[in-house]
Amino acid sequence: MRRGAGKHHTTSVFLAKSATKAILFAHEISLWDLENEYVISKFTPDVPFSCCTVAMDGRLIIAGLRDAPRVVTLRLMSRDLNASQYGRVALGDAAESKMFGEKEEIDSESSEDEMSGVE
């Protein structure tokens, strides 16, 4: 389902085969548990999205970034989740969920200093 809310804004909703989970693509990508009405996880890039699609039965999300020659791929790390496994997200702590397998970013400048022994 697509809805245009402005000249360049599109919202898409992708339903999983079981229809218990949905992926919402707007200014961010969010994974919803429809049965329990929770946002399981969300991903917000620094650059706006221009397009998004879902593959592998909802386990892979591929998104293009506006004005950037990059593609973002997000892989759902667990298909069978229950409310207790993502309860922190339901309470608003989405940054800690790591649902899409995010890795901690290391500041490249500080890591270079650490490698060269500069403090």
OpenMM code with the backbone's topology and positions (N, CA, C; nanometers):
from openmm import Vec3, app, unit

residues = "MET ARG ARG GLY ALA GLY LYS HIS HIS THR THR SER VAL PHE LEU ALA LYS SER ALA THR LYS ALA ILE LEU PHE ALA HIS GLU ILE SER LEU TRP ASP LEU GLU ASN GLU TYR VAL ILE SER LYS PHE THR PRO ASP VAL PRO PHE SER CYS CYS THR VAL ALA MET ASP GLY ARG LEU ILE ILE ALA GLY LEU ARG ASP ALA PRO ARG VAL VAL THR LEU ARG LEU MET SER ARG ASP LEU ASN ALA SER GLN TYR GLY ARG VAL ALA LEU GLY ASP ALA ALA GLU SER LYS MET PHE GLY GLU LYS GLU GLU ILE ASP SER GLU SER SER GLU ASP GLU MET SER GLY VAL GLU".split()
positions = [
    Vec3(0.0847, -0.1157, 0.0000),
    Vec3(0.0000, 0.0000, 0.0000),
    Vec3(0.0901, 0.1230, 0.0000),
    Vec3(0.0616, 0.2179, -0.0861),
    Vec3(0.1413, 0.3402, -0.0931),
    Vec3(0.0495, 0.4609, -0.0806),
    Vec3(0.1017, 0.5619, -0.0121),
    Vec3(0.0255, 0.6839, 0.0032),
    Vec3(0.1210, 0.8008, -0.0128),
    Vec3(0.0920, 0.8896, -0.1021),
    Vec3(0.1756, 1.0072, -0.1200),
    Vec3(0.1294, 1.1178, -0.0270),
    Vec3(0.2171, 1.1681, 0.0588),
    Vec3(0.1806, 1.2732, 0.1529),
    Vec3(0.2444, 1.4058, 0.1139),
    Vec3(0.3070, 1.4104, 0.0017),
    Vec3(0.3746, 1.5303, -0.0440),
    Vec3(0.4385, 1.5008, -0.1779),
    Vec3(0.5108, 1.5978, -0.2285),
    Vec3(0.5692, 1.5804, -0.3604),
    Vec3(0.6662, 1.4621, -0.3674),
    Vec3(0.7480, 1.4428, -0.2628),
    Vec3(0.8488, 1.3368, -0.2663),
    Vec3(0.8330, 1.2361, -0.1531),
    Vec3(0.7221, 1.2377, -0.0832),
    Vec3(0.7065, 1.1494, 0.0322),
    Vec3(0.6160, 1.0318, -0.0020),
    Vec3(0.6630, 0.9132, 0.0280),
    Vec3(0.5850, 0.7922, 0.0052),
    Vec3(0.5914, 0.7073, 0.1307),
    Vec3(0.4789, 0.6492, 0.1670),
    Vec3(0.4740, 0.5552, 0.2782),
    Vec3(0.4350, 0.4202, 0.2223),
    Vec3(0.5094, 0.3165, 0.2595),
    Vec3(0.4791, 0.1809, 0.2148),
    Vec3(0.4661, 0.0907, 0.3360),
    Vec3(0.3745, -0.0046, 0.3263),
    Vec3(0.3569, -0.1048, 0.4310),
    Vec3(0.3708, -0.2415, 0.3661),
    Vec3(0.4594, -0.3243, 0.4210),
    Vec3(0.4790, -0.4607, 0.3734),
    Vec3(0.4318, -0.5545, 0.4832),
    Vec3(0.3383, -0.6422, 0.4522),
    Vec3(0.2899, -0.7405, 0.5494),
    Vec3(0.3667, -0.8705, 0.5350),
    Vec3(0.4011, -0.9322, 0.6480),
    Vec3(0.4645, -1.0638, 0.6463),
    Vec3(0.3600, -1.1666, 0.6056),
    Vec3(0.4057, -1.2831, 0.5600),
    Vec3(0.3126, -1.3881, 0.5167),
    Vec3(0.2103, -1.4226, 0.6238),
    Vec3(0.2535, -1.4253, 0.7487),
    Vec3(0.1633, -1.4614, 0.8584),
    Vec3(0.0670, -1.3484, 0.8929),
    Vec3(0.0905, -1.2287, 0.8419),
    Vec3(0.0107, -1.1086, 0.8686),
    Vec3(0.0136, -1.0703, 1.0161),
    Vec3(0.1136, -1.1170, 1.0903),
    Vec3(0.1282, -1.0772, 1.2305),
    Vec3(0.2351, -0.9702, 1.2470),
    Vec3(0.3170, -0.9508, 1.1441),
    Vec3(0.4215, -0.8491, 1.1480),
    Vec3(0.4112, -0.7644, 1.0207),
    Vec3(0.4522, -0.6393, 1.0330),
    Vec3(0.4519, -0.5492, 0.9183),
    Vec3(0.5781, -0.4649, 0.9217),
    Vec3(0.6237, -0.4265, 0.8039),
    Vec3(0.7374, -0.3364, 0.7905),
    Vec3(0.6838, -0.2079, 0.7296),
    Vec3(0.7043, -0.0978, 0.8002),
    Vec3(0.6567, 0.0328, 0.7562),
    Vec3(0.7762, 0.1135, 0.7077),
    Vec3(0.7650, 0.1652, 0.5862),
    Vec3(0.8697, 0.2467, 0.5261),
    Vec3(0.8145, 0.3874, 0.5096),
    Vec3(0.8687, 0.4822, 0.5825),
    Vec3(0.8309, 0.6226, 0.5709),
    Vec3(0.9614, 0.7024, 0.5785),
    Vec3(0.9787, 0.7848, 0.6793),
    Vec3(1.1064, 0.8539, 0.6996),
    Vec3(1.2073, 0.7615, 0.7661),
    Vec3(1.1585, 0.6506, 0.8185),
    Vec3(1.2404, 0.5480, 0.8817),
    Vec3(1.1808, 0.4133, 0.8454),
    Vec3(1.2516, 0.3071, 0.8775),
    Vec3(1.1979, 0.1726, 0.8572),
    Vec3(1.1653, 0.1183, 0.9951),
    Vec3(1.0422, 0.0759, 1.0155),
    Vec3(1.0047, 0.0204, 1.1451),
    Vec3(0.9384, -0.1153, 1.1264),
    Vec3(0.9687, -0.2049, 1.2198),
    Vec3(0.9120, -0.3394, 1.2208),
    Vec3(0.8074, -0.3439, 1.3309),
    Vec3(0.6846, -0.3820, 1.2946),
    Vec3(0.5710, -0.3816, 1.3868),
    Vec3(0.5214, -0.5221, 1.4148),
    Vec3(0.4847, -0.5481, 1.5387),
    Vec3(0.4110, -0.6678, 1.5782),
    Vec3(0.2647, -0.6254, 1.5793),
    Vec3(0.1880, -0.6714, 1.4829),
    Vec3(0.0491, -0.6279, 1.4689),
    Vec3(-0.0428, -0.6883, 1.5743),
    Vec3(-0.0120, -0.8090, 1.6209),
    Vec3(-0.0962, -0.8727, 1.7224),
    Vec3(-0.0891, -0.7991, 1.8558),
    Vec3(0.0307, -0.7564, 1.8942),
    Vec3(0.0501, -0.6911, 2.0240),
    Vec3(0.0616, -0.5395, 2.0144),
    Vec3(0.0551, -0.4852, 1.8921),
    Vec3(0.0610, -0.3415, 1.8665),
    Vec3(0.1878, -0.2777, 1.9234),
    Vec3(0.3030, -0.3388, 1.8914),
    Vec3(0.4329, -0.2898, 1.9354),
    Vec3(0.5194, -0.2557, 1.8152),
    Vec3(0.6036, -0.1551, 1.8325),
    Vec3(0.7125, -0.1328, 1.7381),
    Vec3(0.8277, -0.2180, 1.7891),
    Vec3(0.8638, -0.3194, 1.7134),
    Vec3(0.9705, -0.4098, 1.7549),
    Vec3(1.1056, -0.3411, 1.7410),
    Vec3(1.1265, -0.2751, 1.6272),
    Vec3(1.2534, -0.2075, 1.6040),
    Vec3(1.2359, -0.1036, 1.4949),
    Vec3(1.3257, -0.0055, 1.4939),
    Vec3(1.3220, 0.0927, 1.3856),
    Vec3(1.4631, 0.1352, 1.3497),
    Vec3(1.4771, 0.1756, 1.2256),
    Vec3(1.6055, 0.2191, 1.1716),
    Vec3(1.5837, 0.3530, 1.1035),
    Vec3(1.6599, 0.4546, 1.1455),
    Vec3(1.6502, 0.5875, 1.0870),
    Vec3(1.7879, 0.6264, 1.0342),
    Vec3(1.8016, 0.6422, 0.9016),
    Vec3(1.9324, 0.6784, 0.8459),
    Vec3(1.9589, 0.8284, 0.8572),
    Vec3(2.0839, 0.8664, 0.8368),
    Vec3(2.1208, 1.0081, 0.8357),
    Vec3(2.0741, 1.0768, 0.7080),
    Vec3(2.0641, 1.0005, 0.5996),
    Vec3(2.0201, 1.0510, 0.4692),
    Vec3(1.8812, 0.9938, 0.4421),
    Vec3(1.7869, 1.0735, 0.3893),
    Vec3(1.6520, 1.0214, 0.3641),
    Vec3(1.6512, 0.9049, 0.2649),
    Vec3(1.5557, 0.8147, 0.2833),
    Vec3(1.5361, 0.7034, 0.1913),
    Vec3(1.4694, 0.7514, 0.0638),
    Vec3(1.4961, 0.6822, -0.0464),
    Vec3(1.4234, 0.7108, -0.1701),
    Vec3(1.3366, 0.5926, -0.2113),
    Vec3(1.3725, 0.4704, -0.1682),
    Vec3(1.2933, 0.3526, -0.2032),
    Vec3(1.3224, 0.2405, -0.1044),
    Vec3(1.2327, 0.1441, -0.1011),
    Vec3(1.2489, 0.0322, -0.0085),
    Vec3(1.1738, -0.0883, -0.0623),
    Vec3(1.2300, -0.2073, -0.0421),
    Vec3(1.1606, -0.3307, -0.0767),
    Vec3(1.1969, -0.4365, 0.0267),
    Vec3(1.1166, -0.5406, 0.0319),
    Vec3(1.1359, -0.6489, 0.1279),
    Vec3(1.1532, -0.7789, 0.0504),
    Vec3(1.2483, -0.8621, 0.0934),
    Vec3(1.2771, -0.9894, 0.0266),
    Vec3(1.2891, -1.1001, 0.1307),
    Vec3(1.3084, -1.2221, 0.0824),
    Vec3(1.3291, -1.3400, 0.1667),
    Vec3(1.2198, -1.3547, 0.2736),
    Vec3(1.0944, -1.3481, 0.2311),
    Vec3(0.9806, -1.3636, 0.3227),
    Vec3(0.9867, -1.2678, 0.4413),
    Vec3(1.0291, -1.1441, 0.4174),
    Vec3(1.0322, -1.0439, 0.5226),
    Vec3(1.1578, -1.0444, 0.6075),
    Vec3(1.2549, -1.1269, 0.5747),
    Vec3(1.3775, -1.1341, 0.6554),
    Vec3(1.4859, -1.0371, 0.6072),
    Vec3(1.4683, -0.9778, 0.4889),
    Vec3(1.5680, -0.8859, 0.4350),
    Vec3(1.4983, -0.7608, 0.3835),
    Vec3(1.5488, -0.6452, 0.4231),
    Vec3(1.4958, -0.5166, 0.3782),
    Vec3(1.6073, -0.4475, 0.3011),
    Vec3(1.5750, -0.3983, 0.1818),
    Vec3(1.6723, -0.3299, 0.0972),
    Vec3(1.6182, -0.1899, 0.0711),
    Vec3(1.7003, -0.0886, 0.0987),
    Vec3(1.6546, 0.0491, 0.0821),
    Vec3(1.7610, 0.1310, 0.0108),
    Vec3(1.7147, 0.2212, -0.0748),
    Vec3(1.8036, 0.3148, -0.1423),
    Vec3(1.7985, 0.4486, -0.0719),
    Vec3(1.9105, 0.5182, -0.0692),
    Vec3(1.9182, 0.6482, -0.0043),
    Vec3(1.9094, 0.7591, -0.1078),
    Vec3(1.8348, 0.8632, -0.0756),
    Vec3(1.8173, 0.9760, -0.1660),
    Vec3(1.9498, 1.0502, -0.1823),
    Vec3(1.9836, 1.0830, -0.3045),
    Vec3(2.1044, 1.1591, -0.3372),
    Vec3(2.2324, 1.0926, -0.2863),
    Vec3(2.2318, 0.9611, -0.2759),
    Vec3(2.3524, 0.8892, -0.2326),
    Vec3(2.3614, 0.7590, -0.3118),
    Vec3(2.4798, 0.7254, -0.3606),
    Vec3(2.4947, 0.6030, -0.4400),
    Vec3(2.5125, 0.4788, -0.3522),
    Vec3(2.4328, 0.4684, -0.2454),
    Vec3(2.4457, 0.3554, -0.1534),
    Vec3(2.3125, 0.2842, -0.1374),
    Vec3(2.3229, 0.1584, -0.1025),
    Vec3(2.2057, 0.0765, -0.0723),
    Vec3(2.2218, 0.0259, 0.0708),
    Vec3(2.1144, 0.0319, 0.1474),
    Vec3(2.1150, -0.0176, 0.2845),
    Vec3(2.0448, -0.1522, 0.2856),
    Vec3(2.1065, -0.2522, 0.3470),
    Vec3(2.0402, -0.3815, 0.3641),
    Vec3(2.0287, -0.4092, 0.5131),
    Vec3(1.9097, -0.4475, 0.5544),
    Vec3(1.8826, -0.4825, 0.6935),
    Vec3(1.8313, -0.6251, 0.6960),
    Vec3(1.8910, -0.7081, 0.7797),
    Vec3(1.8485, -0.8477, 0.7887),
    Vec3(1.7872, -0.8713, 0.9255),
    Vec3(1.6662, -0.9235, 0.9269),
    Vec3(1.5990, -0.9561, 1.0519),
    Vec3(1.6689, -1.0771, 1.1126),
    Vec3(1.7187, -1.0627, 1.2334),
    Vec3(1.7995, -1.1674, 1.2957),
    Vec3(1.7166, -1.2814, 1.3537),
    Vec3(1.5910, -1.2565, 1.3876),
    Vec3(1.5064, -1.3619, 1.4430),
    Vec3(1.3655, -1.3449, 1.3901),
    Vec3(1.3099, -1.4502, 1.3371),
    Vec3(1.1753, -1.4458, 1.2811),
    Vec3(1.0693, -1.4671, 1.3886),
    Vec3(1.0965, -1.5528, 1.4859),
    Vec3(0.9978, -1.5911, 1.5865),
    Vec3(1.0245, -1.5192, 1.7176),
    Vec3(0.9731, -1.3987, 1.7294),
    Vec3(0.9906, -1.3192, 1.8498),
    Vec3(0.8598, -1.3124, 1.9257),
    Vec3(0.8695, -1.2996, 2.0569),
    Vec3(0.7485, -1.2756, 2.1347),
    Vec3(0.7655, -1.1449, 2.2107),
    Vec3(0.6574, -1.0989, 2.2719),
    Vec3(0.6588, -0.9673, 2.3359),
    Vec3(0.7649, -0.9555, 2.4444),
    Vec3(0.7939, -1.0621, 2.5174),
    Vec3(0.8941, -1.0525, 2.6240),
    Vec3(1.0344, -1.0310, 2.5673),
    Vec3(1.0607, -1.0766, 2.4456),
    Vec3(1.1928, -1.0602, 2.3856),
    Vec3(1.2183, -0.9179, 2.3383),
    Vec3(1.1131, -0.8439, 2.3074),
    Vec3(1.1346, -0.7059, 2.2646),
    Vec3(1.0557, -0.6088, 2.3491),
    Vec3(1.0304, -0.6435, 2.4724),
    Vec3(0.9563, -0.5574, 2.5638),
    Vec3(1.0190, -0.4215, 2.5829),
    Vec3(1.1536, -0.4142, 2.5836),
    Vec3(1.2205, -0.2853, 2.6001),
    Vec3(1.1871, -0.1924, 2.4854),
    Vec3(1.1732, -0.2464, 2.3660),
    Vec3(1.1392, -0.1639, 2.2503),
    Vec3(0.9986, -0.1084, 2.2661),
    Vec3(0.9083, -0.1911, 2.3163),
    Vec3(0.7711, -0.1465, 2.3357),
    Vec3(0.7649, -0.0314, 2.4347),
    Vec3(0.8604, -0.0252, 2.5250),
    Vec3(0.8653, 0.0827, 2.6231),
    Vec3(0.9431, 0.2032, 2.5718),
    Vec3(0.9864, 0.1977, 2.4472),
    Vec3(1.0507, 0.3133, 2.3853),
    Vec3(1.2018, 0.3053, 2.3769),
    Vec3(1.2622, 0.1923, 2.4092),
    Vec3(1.4073, 0.1797, 2.4057),
    Vec3(1.4512, 0.1078, 2.2782),
    Vec3(1.4076, 0.1579, 2.1647),
    Vec3(1.4349, 0.0909, 2.0374),
    Vec3(1.5831, 0.0868, 2.0046),
    Vec3(1.6596, 0.1817, 2.0513),
    Vec3(1.8018, 0.1864, 2.0177),
    Vec3(1.8792, 0.0680, 2.0737),
    Vec3(1.8296, 0.0046, 2.1781),
    Vec3(1.9007, -0.1064, 2.2405),
    Vec3(1.8619, -0.2420, 2.1842),
    Vec3(1.7655, -0.2490, 2.0937),
    Vec3(1.7102, -0.3784, 2.0530),
    Vec3(1.8028, -0.4601, 1.9635),
    Vec3(1.8781, -0.3960, 1.8743),
    Vec3(1.9658, -0.4650, 1.7793),
    Vec3(1.8898, -0.5691, 1.6972),
    Vec3(1.7641, -0.5423, 1.6682),
    Vec3(1.6792, -0.6341, 1.5935),
    Vec3(1.7334, -0.6603, 1.4537),
    Vec3(1.7931, -0.5588, 1.3911),
    Vec3(1.8433, -0.5732, 1.2555),
    Vec3(1.9904, -0.6128, 1.2528),
    Vec3(2.0477, -0.6505, 1.3680),
    Vec3(2.1868, -0.6934, 1.3729),
    Vec3(2.2851, -0.5786, 1.3626),
    Vec3(2.2437, -0.4594, 1.4092),
    Vec3(2.3318, -0.3437, 1.4026),
    Vec3(2.4580, -0.3694, 1.4834),
    Vec3(2.5668, -0.3107, 1.4375),
    Vec3(2.6929, -0.3190, 1.5099),
    Vec3(2.7260, -0.1809, 1.5624),
    Vec3(2.7963, -0.1771, 1.6737),
    Vec3(2.8371, -0.0495, 1.7310),
    Vec3(2.9357, 0.0181, 1.6367),
    Vec3(2.9157, 0.1467, 1.6113),
    Vec3(3.0090, 0.2206, 1.5274),
    Vec3(3.1214, 0.2739, 1.6141),
    Vec3(3.2413, 0.2695, 1.5613),
    Vec3(3.3577, 0.3229, 1.6312),
    Vec3(3.4016, 0.4471, 1.5561),
    Vec3(3.4220, 0.5535, 1.6289),
    Vec3(3.4686, 0.6776, 1.5683),
    Vec3(3.6025, 0.6506, 1.5011),
    Vec3(3.6085, 0.6692, 1.3693),
    Vec3(3.7292, 0.6335, 1.2947),
    Vec3(3.8505, 0.7138, 1.3402),
    Vec3(3.8306, 0.8390, 1.3792),
    Vec3(3.9420, 0.9211, 1.4244),
    Vec3(3.9995, 0.8673, 1.5551),
    Vec3(3.9121, 0.8346, 1.6513),
    Vec3(3.9614, 0.7852, 1.7797),
    Vec3(4.0229, 0.6469, 1.7647),
    Vec3(3.9685, 0.5639, 1.6753),
    Vec3(4.0264, 0.4308, 1.6584),
    Vec3(4.1636, 0.4392, 1.5923),
    Vec3(4.1839, 0.5375, 1.5036),
    Vec3(4.3157, 0.5562, 1.4435),
    Vec3(4.4160, 0.6002, 1.5486),
    Vec3(4.3726, 0.6899, 1.6408),
    Vec3(4.4603, 0.7355, 1.7476),
    Vec3(4.4989, 0.6205, 1.8388),
    Vec3(4.4011, 0.5354, 1.8711),
    Vec3(4.4283, 0.4215, 1.9581),
    Vec3(4.5276, 0.3266, 1.8924),
    Vec3(4.5137, 0.3070, 1.7606),
    Vec3(4.6017, 0.2150, 1.6900),
    Vec3(4.7448, 0.2686, 1.6847),
    Vec3(4.7592, 0.4023, 1.6769),
    Vec3(4.8937, 0.4593, 1.6670),
    Vec3(4.9528, 0.4904, 1.8039),
    Vec3(4.8760, 0.4699, 1.9117),
    Vec3(4.9253, 0.4934, 2.0464),
    Vec3(4.9130, 0.6370, 2.0916),
    Vec3(4.8437, 0.7226, 2.0147),
    Vec3(4.8242, 0.8630, 2.0511),
    Vec3(4.7034, 0.8729, 2.1416),
    Vec3(4.7142, 0.9554, 2.2469),
    Vec3(4.6005, 0.9724, 2.3383),
    Vec3(4.5533, 1.1135, 2.3389),
] * unit.nanometer
topology = app.Topology()
chain = topology.addChain("A")
for resn in residues:
    res = topology.addResidue(resn, chain)
    for name in ("N", "CA", "C"):
        topology.addAtom(name, app.Element.getBySymbol(name[0]), res)
